[in-house]
Structures are given as C-alpha cells and as structure tokens.
Amino acid sequence: MIKEVLTILKDKLNDSVNGLKDGQHSGDIAVVDDIAKHDEDTSGLDDKVVITLLNVEEESTLKNKSWYTRTVISENPLLYDMKKQNPPAFLNLYLMIAANRNAYDKSLSDIAKVIEIFQTNNVLEYTDAEASKSFRFRIELHSIPFEQLSYVWGLLGGRVMPSALYKVSVVKIEAIEETNINLIDEVSVKSIKVD
C-alpha cells in the first residue's frame, strides 16, 4: 500500500491540468525515488521533483481493534461464525518532496506549486477493485525544527535543496489471512460444587 500511496501523490503532482508544468520537460517532473542515492547513478533524478519516504510510524490511536470478527450465519436460531484475524496496521508516512531542478528558481517555483497542490487536495483516495481494500488518506505539511531538518539532510547526503516535509495519514495495511474459531456451544457444569 505504501507504493500505491506514493504513486497517487506522484500522479497528482504530474497531473496534466493542475500539476507541475515545465515547457522544456516532456515526461513526468515528479518521481518516487530515493533522494539519498549516495553510491548510485543519480542522473535519473536530475531536473526532477523527488518524493522520498523518510519514516513510517504506526498510528497508536487506531491500534486497539478487535482480533475477532463475528458474522451472522443464521437468524433462526441465531448462529454466528467467528474468525480470528490480525487487526490492520494503520500507518503514518513521513515524506520529503525535494525539488532537484537545474535552476534554483525552478526549484522554488516547484516547491510552492507542490504546497499549493496538496493544500488544495489534502484528502486523497486509494481505490482498489476490491471495495474493502479502498481507503482515504490525508496529506498535511509537517514542520520540524531547523536543527532536525539539518540532521535529515545530513543523513540524506548533505546536499540541501528546496523541499517540503509531509505527513500522510492514515495508510491501512491489512493481512488477508483469517483463522476459523470454534464457538463454545455447550457447557458442562457437572464438576462444579456449590456450597
């Protein structure tokens, strides 16, 4: 799901009507890639706006979901079927969108446009063929102190460029595996002594 969410953001930035535009660029301006490619060839990131995943965090407020699902299999008599399923993990993604353009003024313009696009479209939706796997997520600008930003750029290779940090919440990741549970339908009380 993380890849799909980042692809949705990339597609929103590359939108032909309201996305990033450049008269000289014929392809996509925004790409999903690692801005910190230390030892690799970074020519694919030249003159691009790069979306990089910095951190993944579990949303603790949604952590207390039930491990069991109950479905009615008969109304008369009332019977249930129980299944054990790990609850989904709800994640917050921390992203950096960096403008690695050839000219500094283009980088500044692109970061301003990125902020404008996500300020206007701050709730996006992932739609799957299976409706139960579809979900909505929110993207919001995430501010960190200057010292932390300097530390982040140091980890990413030290070359600072115009960028914006975003928090994407809440991405749902769910395992499909279910385990059948046998319900207790009879209780024997012969061994209990009451005084």
C-alpha positions as CSV (number, residue, x, y, z in Angstrom):
1,M,0.0,0.0,0.0
2,I,2.9,2.4,0.6
3,K,4.0,2.2,-3.0
4,E,0.4,2.8,-4.2
5,V,0.0,5.9,-1.9
6,L,3.3,7.4,-3.2
7,T,2.2,6.7,-6.8
8,I,-1.1,8.5,-6.2
9,L,0.9,11.5,-4.9
10,K,3.3,11.4,-7.9
11,D,0.3,11.2,-10.3
12,K,-1.3,14.2,-8.5
13,L,1.9,16.2,-9.0
14,N,2.2,15.2,-12.6
15,D,-1.5,16.0,-13.4
16,S,-1.7,17.5,-16.9
17,V,-4.2,20.2,-15.9
18,N,-3.2,21.3,-12.3
19,G,0.2,19.6,-11.8
20,L,3.8,20.7,-12.2
21,K,4.5,22.1,-15.6
22,D,7.6,22.8,-17.5
23,G,7.7,23.9,-21.1
24,Q,11.0,22.1,-21.6
25,H,10.0,18.8,-20.0
26,S,8.0,16.3,-22.0
27,G,7.8,13.5,-19.3
28,D,6.9,13.4,-15.7
29,I,8.5,16.0,-13.5
30,A,7.7,14.3,-10.2
31,V,9.2,10.8,-9.5
32,V,9.2,8.5,-6.5
33,D,12.8,7.7,-5.7
34,D,15.5,7.9,-3.1
35,I,16.9,11.4,-3.0
36,A,19.9,10.0,-1.0
37,K,21.4,7.8,-3.6
38,H,25.0,8.0,-2.3
39,D,26.8,5.5,-4.4
40,E,24.5,5.1,-7.3
41,D,24.0,7.0,-10.5
42,T,21.6,9.9,-9.8
43,S,21.2,11.1,-13.3
44,G,17.6,9.9,-13.3
45,L,16.8,12.4,-10.6
46,D,18.3,15.4,-12.4
47,D,15.8,18.2,-13.1
48,K,13.0,16.3,-11.2
49,V,10.9,16.7,-8.1
50,V,11.6,13.7,-6.0
51,I,9.2,12.1,-3.5
52,T,11.2,10.1,-0.8
53,L,9.8,8.1,2.1
54,L,11.7,9.1,5.3
55,N,9.8,7.3,8.0
56,V,6.9,5.0,8.8
57,E,5.0,5.3,12.1
58,E,2.1,3.3,13.5
59,E,-0.9,5.3,14.3
60,S,-1.3,4.4,18.0
61,T,-4.9,5.7,18.4
62,L,-6.2,3.1,16.0
63,K,-4.3,0.2,17.4
64,N,-7.0,-1.3,19.7
65,K,-9.0,-3.1,17.1
66,S,-10.6,-6.5,17.8
67,W,-8.8,-9.6,16.7
68,Y,-12.1,-11.4,16.1
69,T,-14.8,-10.8,13.6
70,R,-18.3,-12.1,14.0
71,T,-20.7,-12.7,11.2
72,V,-24.3,-14.0,11.5
73,I,-24.8,-17.2,9.6
74,S,-28.4,-18.0,10.7
75,E,-31.2,-15.8,12.0
76,N,-33.4,-18.5,13.5
77,P,-31.8,-19.9,15.6
78,L,-29.3,-17.1,15.9
79,L,-25.8,-18.5,15.0
80,Y,-22.5,-16.8,14.5
81,D,-19.3,-17.6,12.7
82,M,-16.2,-16.3,14.4
83,K,-12.9,-15.7,12.7
84,K,-9.6,-14.6,14.1
85,Q,-7.8,-12.0,12.0
86,N,-4.9,-9.8,12.9
87,P,-6.1,-6.2,13.0
88,P,-4.9,-3.9,10.2
89,A,-1.9,-1.7,10.8
90,F,-2.7,2.0,10.4
91,L,0.4,3.9,9.4
92,N,1.6,7.5,9.1
93,L,4.2,8.1,6.4
94,Y,6.6,10.9,6.6
95,L,7.8,12.1,3.1
96,M,10.2,14.6,1.8
97,I,9.4,16.2,-1.5
98,A,12.6,17.8,-2.8
99,A,12.9,19.9,-6.0
100,N,16.2,18.8,-7.6
101,R,15.8,21.1,-10.6
102,N,18.6,22.5,-12.7
103,A,17.8,26.1,-11.8
104,Y,17.2,27.3,-8.2
105,D,14.3,29.5,-9.2
106,K,12.6,26.5,-10.9
107,S,13.1,24.5,-7.6
108,L,11.5,27.3,-5.6
109,S,8.5,27.5,-8.0
110,D,8.0,23.8,-7.9
111,I,8.0,23.6,-4.1
112,A,5.5,26.4,-4.0
113,K,3.3,24.5,-6.5
114,V,3.7,21.3,-4.6
115,I,2.4,23.0,-1.4
116,E,-0.4,24.6,-3.4
117,I,-1.5,21.2,-4.9
118,F,-1.5,19.4,-1.6
119,Q,-3.1,22.3,0.2
120,T,-6.0,22.1,-2.3
121,N,-6.1,18.3,-2.4
122,N,-5.3,17.3,1.1
123,V,-7.6,14.2,1.2
124,L,-6.9,11.6,-1.4
125,E,-8.3,8.2,-2.1
126,Y,-6.8,4.8,-3.0
127,T,-9.4,2.8,-4.9
128,D,-9.0,-0.9,-5.3
129,A,-11.0,-3.3,-7.4
130,E,-12.0,-4.9,-4.1
131,A,-14.0,-2.2,-2.3
132,S,-12.9,-3.4,1.2
133,K,-9.3,-2.5,0.3
134,S,-10.1,1.0,-0.7
135,F,-9.3,3.8,1.7
136,R,-8.8,7.6,2.1
137,F,-5.7,9.3,3.4
138,R,-4.8,12.8,4.4
139,I,-1.6,14.6,3.4
140,E,-0.5,17.6,5.5
141,L,2.6,19.8,5.7
142,H,4.9,18.7,8.5
143,S,7.2,21.2,10.1
144,I,10.3,20.2,12.0
145,P,12.8,22.5,13.8
146,F,15.8,23.7,11.7
147,E,18.2,21.5,13.6
148,Q,16.3,18.4,12.8
149,L,16.0,19.4,9.2
150,S,19.7,19.9,9.0
151,Y,20.2,16.4,10.6
152,V,17.8,14.9,8.0
153,W,19.7,16.4,5.1
154,G,23.0,15.3,6.7
155,L,21.7,11.7,6.6
156,L,20.5,12.1,3.1
157,G,23.9,13.1,1.8
158,G,24.3,16.7,2.8
159,R,23.3,18.5,-0.3
160,V,20.4,20.7,0.7
161,M,17.7,21.7,-1.9
162,P,14.3,23.3,-1.7
163,S,12.0,20.8,-0.1
164,A,8.8,20.3,1.9
165,L,8.1,17.6,4.5
166,Y,4.7,15.9,4.6
167,K,2.8,13.6,6.9
168,V,0.5,11.1,5.1
169,S,-2.1,9.6,7.5
170,V,-3.6,7.0,7.7
171,V,-2.5,4.3,5.4
172,K,-4.1,0.9,6.1
173,I,-2.2,-2.3,5.7
174,E,-4.1,-5.5,6.4
175,A,-3.2,-9.2,6.2
176,I,-5.8,-11.3,4.4
177,E,-5.3,-14.4,6.4
178,E,-8.2,-15.5,8.7
179,T,-8.4,-18.4,11.2
180,N,-11.6,-20.1,11.9
181,I,-12.6,-20.3,15.6
182,N,-14.9,-22.9,17.1
183,L,-17.5,-21.4,19.2
184,I,-18.4,-22.7,22.6
185,D,-21.9,-24.1,22.2
186,E,-22.2,-26.4,25.1
187,V,-21.0,-26.1,28.7
188,S,-20.8,-28.9,31.2
189,V,-21.3,-27.9,34.9
190,K,-21.1,-31.4,36.4
191,S,-17.7,-30.9,38.0
192,I,-18.6,-27.6,39.8
193,K,-19.5,-27.9,43.5
194,V,-21.6,-25.2,45.1
195,D,-21.7,-25.0,48.9
